[in-house]
């Protein structure tokens, strides 16, 4: 078998360990060490004698029924006993209908067809052996190209992973996030302005929609009339940033600086974790169909790199926006304020920021129309099927290969 050197006559230690297993003893247990040593000493003369008999008849004979795509595997089979310095011989019997011959050695197939030999006639021509080697070389080159492409795809994800993990490490190490919080506020406000101030003329801006949007980030003191007096997007953006920073500093003074830093760490860490998981799913979905770009005369690897970068940038922008929403609306609830929380400090978001489930606010009393729509949780007592268990449809396949896909 692959990866195992065969000792002619048997391995005394391996046989001794099998005997202990049959007796219900653990050969790795220190209490059974002396018994194992005695067994090995008892079996060594027997294995040596049997090994000598095998050497007399020519050593190990490897009989193969097909050739592998890789020459390395064939050579490993040939060298099972050779690496121990023992003699041996190997011989392979294969059919011209094997996949390796049919797909990659068509020249040998044509040569045999021209000869019109009977089906049961053995073929030992050097041409066939050389055709097999050429076929193996073709497959090895093809697999090498596949591995290169896989590496190119993995490099994109690896670079993104480094950025996310480095950021998480900084948060977990307790880095002061105040400056980053202010930068995230500027980024979030900039996204809103870019979304609603597309046209150059201020009269074309949808100020009411923009005001409703920024109200989900923080309770702004700006009104639509004040925003309408600003003629350019830069001034409007700076005014909204100043208003957001003013509210942020007010929250910081209200909660205390140390508490606000803890709120920032908890909120940012949870948002990064959630957004990163969603991003991984999206990248997997992109990876499944990126090869189809080749039909449109585009390099799939280049398209993967370009779209992967765009999706990663979009994910980071979502992190900044979510952070501002939840950090601005975070509430500190102590044990005295809420009886069912017995220790420490917990955080929750307002109803204006519902996206992040892990940071959701405590449930409020439902409206009558909402109560009617709530669905009940149905629990079944049916036994859970393991992924490697036989499928319940009696197809004979494992659950993961049948209905568990």
C-alpha positions as CSV (number, residue, x, y, z in Angstrom):
1,X,0.0,0.0,0.0
2,X,1.1,3.6,-0.5
3,X,3.4,5.0,2.1
4,X,4.3,1.7,3.8
5,X,7.6,-0.1,3.4
6,X,7.2,-3.9,3.4
7,X,9.6,-5.9,5.5
8,X,10.1,-9.4,4.1
9,X,8.9,-11.9,6.7
10,X,6.8,-9.4,8.6
11,X,7.4,-6.6,11.2
12,X,7.9,-8.1,14.7
13,X,6.8,-5.0,16.5
14,X,3.7,-4.6,14.3
15,X,2.7,-8.2,14.9
16,X,3.3,-7.9,18.6
17,X,1.1,-4.8,18.9
18,X,-1.7,-6.7,17.0
19,X,-1.5,-9.5,19.5
20,X,-1.9,-7.1,22.4
21,X,-4.9,-5.5,20.8
22,X,-6.5,-8.9,20.4
23,X,-5.9,-9.5,24.1
24,X,-7.7,-6.3,24.9
25,X,-4.5,-4.5,26.0
26,X,-3.2,-1.1,24.9
27,X,0.4,-1.4,23.5
28,X,1.0,2.3,24.1
29,X,0.3,1.9,27.8
30,X,3.4,2.0,30.1
31,X,2.0,-0.9,32.1
32,X,2.1,-3.1,28.9
33,X,5.6,-2.0,27.8
34,X,7.3,-5.1,29.2
35,X,4.8,-7.4,27.6
36,X,5.2,-5.7,24.3
37,X,9.0,-6.1,24.5
38,X,8.7,-9.8,25.3
39,X,6.4,-10.3,22.4
40,X,8.8,-8.6,20.0
41,X,11.7,-10.7,21.1
42,X,9.5,-13.8,20.7
43,X,8.5,-13.0,17.1
44,X,11.8,-11.7,15.8
45,X,13.3,-15.2,15.1
46,X,10.1,-16.3,13.3
47,X,10.1,-13.2,11.1
48,X,13.8,-13.5,10.3
49,X,13.3,-17.1,9.2
50,X,10.3,-16.3,7.0
51,X,12.2,-13.4,5.5
52,X,15.0,-15.7,4.5
53,X,12.5,-18.0,2.7
54,X,11.1,-15.0,0.8
55,X,14.6,-14.0,-0.3
56,X,15.3,-17.5,-1.6
57,X,12.4,-17.3,-4.0
58,X,13.3,-13.8,-5.3
59,X,11.8,-11.3,-2.8
60,X,8.7,-9.3,-3.0
61,X,6.7,-9.5,-6.2
62,X,4.5,-6.4,-6.9
63,X,1.6,-7.2,-9.2
64,X,-0.3,-4.1,-10.5
65,X,-3.6,-4.1,-12.3
66,X,-3.4,-0.5,-13.7
67,X,-1.0,2.4,-14.0
68,X,-1.6,5.5,-12.0
69,X,-1.8,9.0,-13.5
70,X,1.4,9.9,-11.7
71,X,4.7,8.1,-12.2
72,X,5.6,8.8,-8.6
73,X,2.8,6.5,-7.4
74,X,3.9,3.7,-9.7
75,X,7.5,4.1,-8.4
76,X,6.3,4.0,-4.8
77,X,4.6,0.6,-5.5
78,X,7.8,-0.7,-7.1
79,X,9.9,0.3,-4.2
80,X,7.9,-1.1,-1.3
81,X,10.7,-3.5,-0.3
82,X,13.5,-2.0,-2.4
83,X,14.1,0.8,0.1
84,X,15.0,-1.8,2.7
85,X,17.7,-3.2,0.5
86,X,15.7,-6.4,-0.4
87,X,15.4,-7.9,-3.9
88,X,12.1,-7.9,-5.7
89,X,10.2,-7.6,-9.0
90,X,7.2,-5.7,-10.2
91,X,4.9,-6.2,-13.2
92,X,1.8,-4.3,-14.3
93,X,-1.1,-5.6,-16.3
94,X,-3.4,-3.0,-17.8
95,X,-6.1,-2.7,-20.4
96,X,-6.1,-0.3,-23.4
97,X,-9.6,0.6,-22.2
98,X,-8.3,2.2,-19.0
99,X,-8.9,6.0,-18.8
100,X,-5.2,6.7,-18.9
101,X,-4.8,4.9,-22.2
102,X,-8.1,6.0,-23.7
103,X,-7.7,9.7,-23.0
104,X,-4.0,10.3,-23.2
105,X,-2.4,7.5,-25.3
106,X,-4.5,7.5,-28.4
107,X,-1.4,6.8,-30.5
108,X,-0.9,3.4,-28.9
109,X,-4.6,2.7,-29.3
110,X,-4.4,3.4,-33.0
111,X,-1.4,1.1,-33.4
112,X,-3.2,-1.8,-31.7
113,X,-6.3,-1.3,-33.9
114,X,-4.1,-1.3,-37.0
115,X,-2.6,-4.7,-35.9
116,X,-6.1,-6.1,-35.5
117,X,-4.9,-8.3,-32.7
118,X,-7.3,-10.6,-30.8
119,X,-8.7,-9.3,-27.5
120,X,-6.8,-11.8,-25.3
121,X,-3.4,-11.2,-26.9
122,X,-0.8,-9.7,-24.5
123,X,1.0,-6.6,-25.8
124,X,4.5,-6.0,-24.6
125,X,5.8,-3.6,-27.2
126,X,8.1,-0.8,-26.1
127,X,5.8,1.6,-28.0
128,X,3.0,0.9,-25.5
129,X,5.3,1.5,-22.5
130,X,6.5,4.8,-24.0
131,X,2.9,5.8,-24.7
132,X,2.0,5.2,-21.1
133,X,5.0,7.4,-19.9
134,X,4.0,10.2,-22.3
135,X,0.4,9.9,-21.1
136,X,1.5,10.1,-17.4
137,X,3.7,13.1,-18.3
138,X,0.7,14.9,-19.9
139,X,-1.5,14.3,-16.8
140,X,1.3,15.5,-14.5
141,X,1.7,18.7,-16.5
142,X,-2.1,19.2,-16.5
143,X,-2.3,18.7,-12.7
144,X,0.6,21.1,-12.2
145,X,-1.2,23.8,-14.1
146,X,-4.4,23.2,-12.0
147,X,-2.3,23.6,-8.8
148,X,-0.9,26.9,-10.1
149,X,-4.3,28.2,-10.8
150,X,-5.6,27.1,-7.4
151,X,-2.7,29.0,-5.8
152,X,-3.5,32.1,-7.7
153,X,-7.1,31.9,-6.4
154,X,-6.0,31.2,-2.9
155,X,-3.6,34.2,-2.9
156,X,-6.5,36.6,-3.2
157,X,-8.3,35.1,-0.2
158,X,-5.1,34.9,1.8
159,X,-4.4,38.6,1.4
160,X,-7.9,39.5,2.5
161,X,-7.6,37.1,5.4
162,X,-4.4,38.7,6.6
163,X,-6.1,42.1,6.7
164,X,-9.1,40.9,8.7
165,X,-7.1,38.8,11.1
166,X,-4.7,41.6,11.8
167,X,-7.6,44.0,12.5
168,X,-9.2,41.5,14.9
169,X,-5.9,41.0,16.7
170,X,-5.5,44.7,17.2
171,X,-9.1,44.9,18.7
172,X,-8.5,41.9,21.0
173,X,-5.2,43.3,22.2
174,X,-7.2,46.4,23.5
175,X,-6.1,49.0,21.0
176,X,-7.7,52.4,21.5
177,X,-10.3,52.7,18.7
178,X,-11.4,56.3,19.2
179,X,-9.5,57.7,16.2
180,X,-10.7,54.8,14.1
181,X,-14.3,55.5,15.2
182,X,-14.0,59.1,14.0
183,X,-12.6,57.9,10.7
184,X,-15.5,55.4,10.4
185,X,-18.0,58.2,10.9
186,X,-16.4,60.2,8.1
187,X,-16.5,57.1,5.8
188,X,-20.1,56.4,6.6
189,X,-21.2,59.9,6.0
190,X,-19.3,60.0,2.8
191,X,-21.1,56.9,1.6
192,X,-24.5,58.5,2.3
193,X,-23.5,61.7,0.4
194,X,-22.2,59.8,-2.5
195,X,-25.5,57.8,-2.7
196,X,-27.9,60.7,-2.6
197,X,-25.8,63.6,-4.1
198,X,-25.1,62.1,-7.4
199,X,-26.1,65.1,-9.5
200,X,-24.0,68.2,-9.5
201,X,-26.9,70.6,-9.1
202,X,-28.0,70.7,-5.4
203,X,-31.7,71.1,-6.6
204,X,-31.6,67.5,-7.8
205,X,-30.5,66.0,-4.5
206,X,-33.0,63.9,-2.6
207,X,-32.5,65.6,0.7
208,X,-35.5,64.0,2.4
209,X,-34.3,60.5,1.7
210,X,-30.8,61.4,2.8
211,X,-32.1,62.9,6.0
212,X,-34.0,59.7,6.7
213,X,-30.9,57.7,6.0
214,X,-28.6,59.5,8.3
215,X,-31.2,59.4,11.0
216,X,-30.6,55.6,11.1
217,X,-26.9,56.3,12.0
218,X,-27.4,58.9,14.8
219,X,-30.2,61.2,16.0
220,X,-29.2,64.1,13.9
221,X,-30.1,67.7,14.8
222,X,-29.9,68.8,11.2
223,X,-33.2,69.2,9.3
224,X,-34.0,69.2,5.6
225,X,-34.3,73.0,5.5
226,X,-30.8,73.5,6.9
227,X,-29.3,70.9,4.5
228,X,-31.0,72.6,1.5
229,X,-29.1,75.8,2.2
230,X,-25.8,74.1,1.3
231,X,-24.9,74.4,-2.3
232,X,-22.1,71.9,-2.6
233,X,-21.7,68.3,-1.4
234,X,-18.4,68.9,0.4
235,X,-19.9,71.5,2.7
236,X,-22.9,69.3,3.3
237,X,-20.7,66.3,4.1
238,X,-18.5,68.2,6.5
239,X,-21.6,69.6,8.3
240,X,-23.0,66.2,8.8
241,X,-19.7,64.8,10.0
242,X,-19.4,67.7,12.6
243,X,-23.0,66.9,13.8
244,X,-22.2,63.2,14.1
245,X,-18.9,63.8,15.9
246,X,-20.8,66.2,18.3
247,X,-23.3,63.4,19.1
248,X,-20.5,60.9,19.4
249,X,-18.6,63.0,21.9
250,X,-21.8,63.5,23.9
251,X,-22.3,59.8,24.1
252,X,-18.7,59.4,25.2
253,X,-19.2,62.0,28.0
254,X,-22.4,60.3,29.0
255,X,-21.1,56.7,29.2
256,X,-17.6,57.5,30.3
257,X,-14.4,57.1,28.2
258,X,-13.5,53.6,29.3
259,X,-17.0,52.3,28.8
260,X,-17.2,53.9,25.3
261,X,-13.9,52.2,24.4
262,X,-15.3,48.9,25.5
263,X,-18.5,49.5,23.5
264,X,-16.4,50.2,20.4
265,X,-14.3,47.0,20.8
266,X,-17.3,44.8,21.3
267,X,-19.4,46.3,18.5
268,X,-16.6,46.4,15.9
269,X,-15.4,42.8,16.7
270,X,-18.9,41.4,16.2
271,X,-19.6,43.3,13.1
272,X,-16.3,42.2,11.5
273,X,-17.0,38.6,12.4
274,X,-20.5,38.7,10.8
275,X,-19.5,40.6,7.7
276,X,-16.4,38.4,7.2
277,X,-18.5,35.2,7.3
278,X,-21.0,36.6,4.8
279,X,-18.1,37.7,2.6
280,X,-16.6,34.2,2.6
281,X,-19.9,32.8,1.4
282,X,-20.1,35.3,-1.4
283,X,-16.5,34.6,-2.5
284,X,-17.3,30.9,-2.6
285,X,-20.3,31.6,-4.8
286,X,-18.2,33.8,-7.1
287,X,-15.5,31.1,-7.3
288,X,-18.0,28.5,-8.5
289,X,-18.9,30.4,-11.6
290,X,-15.8,32.5,-12.3
291,X,-14.5,30.0,-14.9
292,X,-17.4,30.9,-17.2
293,X,-15.7,34.2,-17.8
294,X,-13.4,32.4,-20.2
295,X,-16.3,32.0,-22.6
296,X,-16.4,35.8,-22.9
297,X,-12.6,35.9,-23.7
298,X,-11.7,37.1,-20.2
299,X,-9.1,35.7,-17.9
300,X,-10.9,34.0,-15.0
301,X,-8.0,34.6,-12.6
302,X,-7.9,38.4,-13.4
303,X,-11.6,38.6,-13.1
304,X,-11.4,36.8,-9.8
305,X,-8.8,39.2,-8.5
306,X,-10.7,42.3,-9.7
307,X,-14.2,41.3,-8.4
308,X,-12.7,39.9,-5.2
309,X,-11.1,43.2,-4.4
310,X,-14.3,45.1,-5.2
311,X,-16.3,42.7,-2.9
312,X,-13.8,43.1,-0.2
313,X,-13.9,46.9,-0.4
314,X,-17.7,46.8,-0.3
315,X,-17.5,44.5,2.8
316,X,-15.2,47.0,4.6
317,X,-17.6,49.9,3.7
318,X,-20.4,47.9,5.2
319,X,-18.4,47.3,8.4
320,X,-17.8,51.1,8.8
321,X,-21.5,51.8,8.2
322,X,-22.7,49.2,10.6
323,X,-20.2,50.2,13.3
324,X,-21.5,53.8,13.2
325,X,-25.1,52.7,13.5
326,X,-24.5,50.4,16.4
327,X,-21.9,52.4,18.3
328,X,-24.1,55.5,18.1
329,X,-27.2,53.6,19.4
330,X,-25.5,51.3,21.9
331,X,-27.1,51.2,25.3
332,X,-25.3,50.1,28.5
333,X,-27.7,47.9,30.6
334,X,-26.5,47.0,34.1
335,X,-27.8,44.3,36.4
336,X,-29.7,46.8,38.4
337,X,-31.6,48.0,35.3
338,X,-32.5,44.6,34.0
339,X,-33.1,41.8,36.5
340,X,-32.5,38.8,34.2
341,X,-28.9,39.9,33.6
342,X,-27.0,39.1,36.7
343,X,-23.5,40.3,36.1
344,X,-21.3,42.6,34.0
345,X,-22.2,45.0,31.3
346,X,-24.1,44.2,28.1
347,X,-24.9,46.2,24.9
348,X,-27.9,46.4,22.6
349,X,-28.8,48.4,19.6
350,X,-31.8,50.6,18.9
351,X,-34.7,49.6,16.6
352,X,-33.2,51.8,13.9
353,X,-30.3,49.4,13.4
354,X,-31.9,45.9,12.9
355,X,-29.3,44.3,10.6
356,X,-26.9,42.8,13.2
357,X,-28.8,40.1,15.1
358,X,-26.0,39.6,17.7
359,X,-26.3,43.3,18.7
360,X,-30.1,43.5,18.6
361,X,-32.0,45.5,21.3
362,X,-34.1,43.7,23.9
363,X,-37.4,42.8,22.4
364,X,-40.2,45.3,22.7
365,X,-43.9,44.6,23.0
366,X,-45.2,43.4,19.6
367,X,-47.9,45.1,17.7
368,X,-51.2,43.2,17.3
369,X,-50.6,42.7,13.6
370,X,-47.1,41.4,14.3
371,X,-48.3,38.9,16.9
372,X,-50.6,37.3,14.4
373,X,-47.8,36.8,12.0
374,X,-45.4,35.1,14.4
375,X,-44.8,31.5,13.6
376,X,-44.4,28.7,16.1
377,X,-41.2,26.7,16.4
378,X,-41.8,23.1,15.6
379,X,-39.6,20.6,17.3
380,X,-39.5,17.0,16.1
381,X,-38.3,14.0,18.0
382,X,-37.0,12.3,14.9
383,X,-33.5,10.9,15.3
384,X,-30.8,13.0,13.7
385,X,-29.0,11.4,10.7
386,X,-25.2,11.6,10.7
387,X,-23.5,12.7,7.5
388,X,-21.8,9.3,7.1
389,X,-24.9,7.2,8.0
390,X,-26.8,5.4,5.3
391,X,-29.5,7.6,3.7
392,X,-33.1,7.2,4.9
393,X,-34.3,6.7,1.3
394,X,-32.6,3.3,1.2
395,X,-30.5,4.2,-1.9
396,X,-27.4,2.6,-0.4
397,X,-25.5,5.9,-0.4
398,X,-24.2,7.8,2.5
399,X,-26.5,10.7,3.7
400,X,-24.0,13.4,2.7
401,X,-23.9,12.0,-0.8
402,X,-27.6,11.7,-1.2
403,X,-30.3,13.8,0.6
404,X,-27.7,15.5,2.8
405,X,-26.2,17.6,-0.1
